Amino acid sequence: MCTLALYFHEFEDYPLVIAANRDEFFARPSEPPRILATKPVVLAGIDLLAGGTWLGVNEHGLVAGILNRRSETKRRQTAIRSRGLLCLDMLSAGDPEQARSLLDKADGLSYQPFNLLIANAEAAFVSYNQGEVISTCRLRKGLHVLSNTAIYDSRSQKVEYAHALFSSAGERFLGEQETNSRLSSMKRALADHTLRSELSDAKDAICVHTEAYGTVSSSLIFYNRLEKCFYAYYAPGPPCREDYGEPLSLKVQ
């Protein structure tokens, strides 16, 4: 993924809301979210090239999402493990603290640069690698935006613009009662093509379109506190062109 917005305890009945676009090379094959594991039950999309995932949830109420961070630093190409497999590792955990314990055993040099979200209804963290070190920070209540342009909490034009965009989407979400209207408020933000200047890279938009690379899918995940259930919506293409289908649901045990 290349843009992910997390609303953490922003909405009373939905302590976790995630809106995300996955940007990838069009030639890289993948499949929509489905049950990938049963102990615990994991609902996630699958990258058919390396076998990992970019975003998923599990039956313990955990959500994990990973973004491929751009970096000017060249990494060795041998013994590099897929970042999507790291995301899938996190979804084997029972809660964010257990996921952090798994992450403590990981070598940052084994992965290309990433930003990694780990959250449930009680706690949320973002981890990122710099050299061999993987750093983790706890997130407070509020809106948090991750992108592929910088490590979490670093400034970039894309992050600042996206934060304002998703803040407005959150205000519309609060004002709506119908699910379809709430979906529309998030879709409007995820389908945004605005570039901040004439010199901006096309990949700096929220919804990306280039010849070989772009937004290949879009996801919305709502965790309903009263029902103790995840609802995962998926669009099999850029949200400016594709609608979100009927949600897949996963009860939290």
Secondary structure as UniProt FT lines:
FT   STRAND          3..11
FT   TURN            12..13
FT   STRAND          14..25
FT   TURN            26..27
FT   STRAND          30..38
FT   TURN            39..40
FT   STRAND          41..47
FT   TURN            48..50
FT   STRAND          55..58
FT   TURN            59..60
FT   STRAND          63..68
FT   TURN            78..79
FT   HELIX           83..90
FT   TURN            91..92
FT   HELIX           96..104
FT   HELIX           108..110
FT   STRAND          114..119
FT   STRAND          124..130
FT   TURN            131..132
FT   STRAND          133..138
FT   STRAND          142..147
FT   TURN            152..153
FT   HELIX           157..175
FT   HELIX           179..190
FT   TURN            198..199
FT   HELIX           202..204
FT   STRAND          213..224
FT   TURN            225..228
FT   STRAND          229..235
FT   TURN            239..241
FT   STRAND          248..251
//
